[in-house]
Amino acid sequence: MIRAAVIAAAIALSACGHAKDDDAEPYRPSAAVSEAHAASLAKLPAGWPSGTDCDGLLWSGLARAAGHDVDLLLARADDGRWHRRQVSDGPCFADGVDYGSKSSISRDMFVGLLAGLMAAGGDADIQATLDYAAAHDGIMGEGDWSRIKWTTNIYGLFERALGNSGRPIFLFPVAADYENHLQMVEIVIYRRAAGDLPIHIKKRAAELALAFPSDALAQAMACFTAIGRCAEAEALALDPDYQAPSYVRGPAAAFDIHRAYAAQVLLYTQGE
């Protein structure tokens, strides 16, 4: 019964988003959002913002997507393989040895990476990553197979980022907050790449917005995908006492990256 109620509410929220688009002026972020965005970026260290953390590529990719000047290619080896952190910092996993992770790369790293490469205009690097996946049967590194092998969803996102129709993408409700976070980023990527969302992904976006009302990124994602929640998103982005969701963990810079990226997603609406 609870699950049915959430789905019904999500569909209603999505429908309200369409009505709002038709009957009201489109949302435009206030100048204060740009100021908050710039303030969060200013707190990030120069260069690679996530240090030697083994989730570094995810967070550095989101930092680049938010507008931070970071060279993501520092995490790509000469053979085209991506790593969790800068190659110069050494592997997080190699030759069966765990140096901080159970795999040398993972699918979540590629979500952050793709967001960053899109912001950097890195079509050639996106294509090179697709080519590497094609040449290696989707096995993108060493370690736990369930982490390193690309799924249809990852292929589809990378393909759409290059303007192709891409393989089908399906997002299902998940329990772990970290996975919900990844879905929020994936939805933003899809919206930026394709210009619109299929109804099943829009419903998932609405579910996420309802499930995490205190998450600035969840609300910004809802705003950017024309579901609504723009006022709520802006209020969270500007709240000096904002508490980050529990998935904001890892590098010391993660909180400021999260805030900057949420504000950036609101700023994407300026291009509508």
Helices and strands as residue ranges (DSSP letters): H 2-23, H 31-42, H 56-66, G 72-75, G 87-89, E 93-94, E 97-98, H 107-119, H 123-135, H 145-148, H 152-161, H 177-194, H 199-211, H 216-224, H 230-238, H 254-267, G 268-271
